[in-house]
Amino acid sequence: MQHRLSTRPIFVGNDRTGVVQIGGGKPDSRGNASTPAPVSVQTMTAGYTHDIDRCVAEIHRMQAAGADIVRVAVPERKDTEALAEILNQTSVPIVADVHFHFKRALEAVEAGVHKIRLNPGNISDRDHVNAVIDACKGANGGKGIPIRIGVNEGSIIERKDKQKRAKELGAVFGDHKHGYLLAIMIAKLEEYLDIFYEREFFDVAISAKSMSAPIVIDAYTEIAARFDHPLHLGVTHAGPKETGCIRSVAALGTLLSNGIGDTIRISYASDPVHEVEDGLELLWSLDLRERKGAELIACPTCGRIQVDLFTLIQEVRDKLADEIIVPMKVAVMGCVVNGPGEAEGADVAVFAGNRRGIIYVQGERVANVPEGEILDRLLDECKAFQSRVESGEVKLGEKRVEIVPPDPVGELGSGWEKMAAERMRSGVTPLTIRES
């Protein structure tokens, strides 16, 4: 992991919602020193903003899942008219997504929204942009509210001037599509940012999304080298969760590992709560955020598993999500091969043999139970361990003893006798099995 790149921070929210800092390391727009903030997680509502009750309920679900910031679409006047009531009923910073008409941004600012997202490809008239800048600059009691400039691949190509569009499309779809597309993204950003700089407005975040992971990586890498504004990372049009997860993590994980990125949104054609969950898991996996709740590790598919491991893992995952808030490491292993090593490295662990499981807490064996009792006993041990951590009796990650793998024909009866018999039938020298 490389050190986070320093950026000029922006601040989203207010005293009621809490203020989320994005970026840091360089002085803010008022010259105050700053340190880098943790990478924040964003998502966006999927329903209509003017449907206030449903929008508020969706925002509450996202916040409960761990979203730091939530974005809502405001394509019509009835959406901005709903904002004030939505803001009254929610306690997480809200961003208004403005694409086609600058007046929606002005109305959102008037309603008290905490941040504006503008699209240079659709709102390019200088007077209109200036009006939005001035409104944001004077909002929040004179403290101002920030603006994100988003140059998505799908919206930066000119669509009104047909000759200009043909020229740009010709460049994009030429032999060097990648390079030309990056050039257009950067040129659009420079052109747009000049308007902000002329009005001495610097509370800006930048995004440059594409559906292509390599383009996203290259675009943000180039932008990070040219601008000191915080970067909002994302892969647009990523697809359903099953494939979009891989596409998003390939791009965002690479950038974050190289110190690039201050806030992220993983985008799915699916329930936005999954975007929050997977965004947090990515940051936890890279040690960019302190984990909340249990970290579950488990066996991959193999022919040694001797319990219904996949059902057990899902049941354990669901139970831990409901019951555990301490970031303990929990291992669920299906056999005696890798089980002991993983159990030794986990805070609470189980490894299985022939329809049984041995449970360990920080390397100390506490139970040997039938398969049907594994789930309940494992959860009991996790809850008991959580209580001991919260009371200060134990610390996470401590190891107490060295676990010795059990005898394969002893208490777990792991099936090696059958393996030896099969080898004899096939003419292979049988395994030497120790006596229990």
Secondary structure by P-SEA (a helix, b strand, c coil): ccccccccccccccccccccccccccccccccccccccbbbbbbbcccccaaaaaaaaaaaaaaacccbbbbbcccaaaaaaaaaaaaacccbbbbbbcccaaaaaaaaaacccbbbbbccccccaaaaaaaaaaaaacccccbbbbbbbbcccccccccaaaaaaaaaaaaacccaaaaaaaaaaaaaaaaaaaaaaaccccbbbbbbcccaaaaaaaaaaaaaccccccccccccccccaaaaaaaaaaaaaaaaaccccbbbbcccccaaaaaaaaaaaaaaaccccccccbbbbbccccccccaaaaaaaaaaaaaaaccccbbbbbbbccccaaaaaaaaccccccccccbbbbbccccccccccccaaaaaaaaaaaaaaaaaaacccccccccccccccccccccccaaaaaaaaaaaacccccccccc
